[in-house]
Amino acid sequence: MRHINTDIIRYPIITDKATKNIENNTYCFKIIAESNKQEIKKAIEEVFDVKVKKINTIKTPPKTRTIGRFKGKKTQYKKAFVKLHENYKINLFDEE
């Protein structure tokens, strides 16, 4: 049995679109590019103590950026959209 690596999850992505998806119980995370859906599911369930219903992943293409006369590429990364069962929630925002 393989050990569950919780370092797969880098951080949650908090944008307007991702915040709107939280109402549908779908959360967006930046993850390590080499991870697969089964590893992501185990890591999310272990870290946040929730039950995952569905996972969609996407690799964003590297984007070209120009700064002055220099051209470079922004790094490619992988996003995971995690849908939870109805009874579970992840608290991403501190409520004081």
Secondary structure, DSSP 8 states (H G I E B T S, - for coil): -----GGGEEEE---HHHHHHHTTTEEEEEE-TT--HHHHHHHHHHHH---EEEEEEEEE--EEEEETTEEEEE--EEEEEEEE-TT-----S---
